[in-house]
Amino acid sequence: MTGVAAAVLALGMVGCSNDAEPVDQPPAGEKATGGDQGPASSDGGGTATDSDEATDDQSEVGASDGGGADAPEARGSAGRPPAVLYIVDGVEEAVDTSQTPWTLTGDGLAGVLAGHEVISDRTAPSCDGELAYTDGSSVNCTASFDMEGLDGEQELTVMAVRAPVGFDPAGSPALLVSIGAPPSAQALETFTDQDNHLVGVGQGSMFGTDELSAAELGEAVQTTANSDAGYAPLDSPITVTECEGALPAGSPDPVGCDVVWEHSTDAGFDAEAMAVWFVDSDPGLLVALEIGDQSTEGESD
């Protein structure tokens, strides 16, 4: 394997409290809209207003050239976010959602990986077996990449995750791919919890290289969840009321926050956020929102 093996997803869960004042967020109608947005300054302290300079099409950022900043190999050292893929498009069509739990065959999973723009067609992806949409579910795969610093065959840990879709409590099947060593047991528990729906968006080439304070993290979580340009946008905006603490640079553990629906502040739920390198975009934030059991609360009258 190349140097990307150092980009290990070793994540964990931390708690948070419920009684702080809401974090300031942009006025209505001023959501962040791009793959290079939010807290993107070199000191990790940007705000959601940085998104004014972002592009509107995240999918155009960094396919074969590794994105708009350093390649994952260069970002695998201490203080750099780990490399991942968050795949939403094309997953539902491959998953058998007619049974419980939802399932994706090994061949079907390999086919989804083969269809992703950053995965090379030099060798066909292969996977060890079937992926079931249950808590803690993952499958080992291999695939080749044609990116600077991520060239050749890589070991992957593919996790069964869910993306938000409208106000459906079940969400939609998606895949979270850790490039390199597998995630920690806590990470697997957090991101494959079938009540958690994942959102993510690139926030700039330097995002995650410096510590975010609790307040800055709250702004970044809001920017991520409320962005129209994210991998899986929400249909109703959220407000962060408090984050448990700072997010250190290159942290292997997610940090917990309390969030509410913007229009319904009595419908609170948990979020877990971690800085990652989206290899098909930019460094940014991956957020697990615990809305699977109450997502209909997000629907306004």
Secondary structure, DSSP 8 states (H G I E B T S, - for coil): --GGGG-----------S-S-------TT----SSB-SS-STTS---GGGGGG--S-GGGS-SSS-SSS--TTTT-STTS--EEEEE-TTHHHHSBTTSSS-EE-HHHHHHHHHTSTTB-SSS--EESS-EE-STT-EEEEEEEEEETTEEEEEEEEEEEEEE--TT-TT-EEEEEEEESS---HHHHHHHT-TTEEEEEEEB-TTTTSS-B-HHHHHHHHHHHHH-TTSSS--SS-EEEEEESS-B-TT-SS-EEEEEEETTEEEEEEEEEEEEEEETTS-EEEEEEEE-TTTGGGG---
